[in-house]
């Protein structure tokens, strides 16, 4: 994949990536990180988006001039990605490869480069082996490369179940080793920050930033965010919570945790 001959200025982002409730906070952090790393390296980034599906994040990154390889196990998702990339005019900067985190390094072996940034969002909670997945990602990253990791957070489900009056499930999620609320829980695991830091450390990463996201979005009644004004107000509340001096506590209640970690 070519990493030169890209425009100096990014194309406009795909509508919604910076305003959608599920993507705005992550996009803000990732786009700022990518811009900073681009300034440091003096070139567009080499990005690998593992589990990137239909390109919700990878297409906007390509629109900003970065070259992206999306690795996903679903051929249908990758087909949608190719169509989306073509519609956005960035097909030449996106490659779609079928695979997963454990096989990513082998799939990219012929490229002859290490990634500057790996995005691994909404996937660690469902992989067969989190350690193997992170070890595979470490092999993909160049030394000093950054992992952007988003994964489900334990206390969010405890809070949600308690508010719904499902107290036994809330206690199970709080006390279980995997953060699940019972056998019917659709997720194999959830994480807290301390456990995630330990997991990343033993797989060759140093955490540089960690914060909860979607503190209120998943709890808001659907009818309360019907309008653009409502969504903007909710996003403003999310941003204010991040700036709050009490965010250390509030962040633990986010539906997900967003971690940035450097390969050591």
VOVOSE-298666 format. One record per residue (C-alpha): residue in three letters; x, y, z. Coordinates in steps of 0.05 Angstrom, whole numbers, padded with zeros to 5 digits, always signed. Each point is the difference from the previous one (the first is absolute). Layout:
AlaXYZ;...
***
This chain:
Unk+00000+00000+00000;Unk+00029+00068-00017;Unk+00012+00049+00058;Unk+00022+00060-00041;Unk-00035+00045-00049;Unk-00056+00016+00048;Unk-00033+00068+00005;Unk+00028+00051+00050;Unk-00069+00016+00024;Unk-00052-00051+00021;Unk-00065-00009-00036;Unk-00062+00016+00040;Unk-00019-00054+00050;Unk-00056-00048-00014;Unk-00063+00031+00028;Unk-00014-00022+00071;Unk+00067-00026+00024;Unk+00011+00061+00044;Unk-00073+00007+00022;Unk-00026-00071+00008;Unk-00009-00019+00073;Unk+00040-00065-00005;Unk+00058+00028-00040;Unk+00010+00074+00017;Unk+00044-00009+00062;Unk+00044-00053-00032;Unk+00007+00038-00065;Unk+00021+00063+00037;Unk+00057-00037+00035;Unk+00022-00041-00060;Unk-00001+00057-00050;Unk+00040+00045+00048;Unk+00050-00056+00012;Unk+00007-00013-00074;Unk+00012+00073-00014;Unk+00053+00005+00054;Unk+00036-00063-00023;Unk-00002+00025-00072;Unk+00035+00064+00022;Unk+00052-00041+00038;Unk+00014-00048-00057;Unk-00006+00050-00056;Unk-00044-00045-00041;Unk-00070-00032-00001;Unk-00008-00058+00048;Unk-00001-00074-00015;Unk-00063-00022+00036;Unk-00028-00070+00012;Unk-00072-00003+00023;Unk-00013-00070+00028;Unk-00073-00018+00004;Unk-00014+00064-00039;Unk-00060-00029-00035;Unk-00033+00046-00050;Unk+00049+00057+00010;Unk-00034+00047+00049;Unk+00068+00023+00025;Unk+00047-00022-00055;Unk-00035+00039-00056;Unk+00005+00067+00037;Unk+00074-00015+00015;Unk+00012-00013-00073;Unk-00037+00065-00016;Unk+00052+00034+00043;Unk+00055-00028-00045;Unk+00022-00060+00041;Unk+00008-00069-00031;Unk-00043-00053+00034;Unk-00002-00075+00000;Unk-00065-00027+00028;Unk+00003-00071+00027;Unk-00067-00032+00016;Unk-00025-00073+00001;Unk-00065+00018-00037;Unk+00002-00001-00076;Unk-00067+00036-00002;Unk+00026+00057+00043;Unk+00062+00006-00043;Unk-00043+00003-00063;Unk-00039+00057+00032;Unk+00065+00034+00018;Unk+00024-00003-00072;Unk-00064+00032-00024;Unk+00003+00053+00053;Unk+00073+00016-00016;Unk-00017+00006-00074;Unk-00059+00046+00014;Unk+00045+00044+00043;Unk+00055+00003-00052;Unk+00053-00033+00043;Unk+00002-00071-00028;Unk+00073+00008-00019;Unk+00019+00012+00073;Unk-00039-00058+00031;Unk+00014-00074-00004;Unk-00049-00053+00025;Unk+00028-00065+00028;Unk-00038-00058+00031;Unk+00030-00021+00066;Unk+00006+00017+00074;Unk+00048+00028+00052;Unk+00038-00065+00010;Unk+00015-00009-00074;Unk+00009+00074-00017;Unk+00076-00001+00001;Unk+00003-00059-00048;Unk-00052+00033-00046;Unk+00043+00063-00004;Unk+00067-00034-00004;Unk+00009+00017-00074;Unk-00012+00074+00012;Unk+00069+00008+00030;Unk-00020+00054+00051;Unk-00026+00007+00071;Unk-00063+00038+00015;Unk+00003+00069+00031;Unk-00070-00008+00028;Unk-00044-00061+00013;Unk-00074+00009+00015;Unk-00032-00057+00038;Unk-00070+00023+00019;Unk-00057-00041+00028;Unk+00036-00065-00011;Unk+00043-00019+00060;Unk-00063-00019+00039;Unk-00019-00053-00051;Unk+00065-00032-00022;Unk+00017-00071+00020;Unk+00065+00020+00035;Unk+00013+00072+00020;Unk+00074-00013+00013;Unk+00010-00032-00068;Unk-00036+00057-00034;Unk+00043+00053+00033;Unk+00063-00039-00013;Unk-00019-00003-00073;Unk-00012+00075-00001;Unk+00068+00013+00032;Unk+00031-00036-00059;Unk-00036+00045-00049;Unk+00022+00066+00032;Unk+00066+00034-00014;Unk+00041+00017+00062;Unk-00032+00061+00031;Unk-00064-00013-00038;Unk-00066+00013+00035;Unk-00059-00046+00014;Unk-00069+00032+00006;Unk-00042-00050+00039;Unk-00074+00006+00015;Unk-00033-00054+00041;Unk-00060-00012+00045;Unk+00006+00024+00072;Unk-00025-00039+00060;Unk-00031+00053+00045;Unk-00045+00026-00056;Unk-00040-00065-00001;Unk-00002-00001+00076;Unk-00029+00070+00000;Unk-00049-00014-00056;Unk-00026-00064+00031;Unk-00009+00032+00068;Unk-00038+00059-00031;Unk-00045-00051-00035;Unk-00015-00035+00066;Unk+00039-00063-00020;Unk+00040-00002+00064;Unk+00023-00072-00003;Unk+00028+00010-00070;Unk+00034+00065+00023;Unk+00034-00036+00057;Unk+00021-00058-00044;Unk+00033+00048-00049;Unk+00034+00037+00057;Unk+00029-00063+00032;Unk+00013-00046-00060;Unk+00071-00007-00026;Unk-00023+00015-00071;Unk-00048+00057+00013;Unk-00060-00039-00027;Unk-00069+00007+00031;Unk-00019-00073-00008;Unk-00002-00058-00050;Unk-00048+00038-00047;Unk+00048+00059-00006;Unk+00017+00009-00074;Unk+00071+00023+00014;Unk+00055-00050+00019;Unk+00035+00052+00044;Unk+00006+00071+00024;Unk+00059+00037+00029;Unk+00019+00050+00053;Unk+00059+00047-00010;Unk+00047-00034+00049;Unk-00009-00068-00033;Unk+00007+00030-00069;Unk+00065+00034+00019;Unk+00028-00066+00025;Unk-00022-00037-00062;Unk+00032+00052-00045;Unk+00064+00003+00040;Unk+00014-00074-00004;Unk-00009+00003-00075;Unk+00051+00055-00011;Unk-00040+00064+00005;Unk+00005+00062+00043;Unk-00066+00036+00013;Unk+00005+00074-00012;Unk-00074+00018+00007;Unk-00064-00034+00023;Unk-00069+00030+00008;Unk-00072-00023+00000;Unk-00045+00018-00058;Unk-00076+00000-00010;Unk-00014+00016+00072;Unk-00072+00021-00014;Unk-00014-00018-00072;Unk-00019-00073+00013;Unk-00046+00020+00058;Unk-00037+00056-00035;Unk-00072-00018-00022;Unk-00003-00007-00075;Unk-00053+00053-00006;Unk+00044+00051+00035;Unk+00051+00003-00057;Unk-00045+00005-00061;Unk+00024+00068-00023;Unk+00068+00027-00019;Unk-00006+00049+00057;Unk-00012-00056+00050;Unk+00059-00040-00026;Unk+00045+00062+00003;Unk-00022+00013+00072;Unk+00014-00072+00020;Unk+00069+00002-00033;Unk+00014+00066+00036;Unk-00018-00034+00066;Unk+00047-00057-00016;Unk+00057+00049-00015;Unk-00014+00039+00064;Unk+00003-00064+00041;Unk+00069-00015-00029;Unk+00023+00069+00023;Unk-00031-00007+00069;Unk+00046-00006+00060;Unk-00043-00060+00020;Unk+00013-00035-00067;Unk+00043-00054+00033;Unk-00063-00028+00030;Unk-00047+00018-00056;Unk+00047-00032-00052;Unk-00009-00068+00032;Unk-00074+00004-00017;Unk+00010+00008-00075;Unk-00027-00056-00042;Unk+00070-00008-00030;Unk+00071+00019+00018;Unk+00046+00031-00052;Unk+00074-00015+00011;Unk+00060+00026-00038;Unk+00062-00042+00010;Unk+00069+00001-00031;Unk+00038-00062-00021;Unk+00062-00003+00044;
***
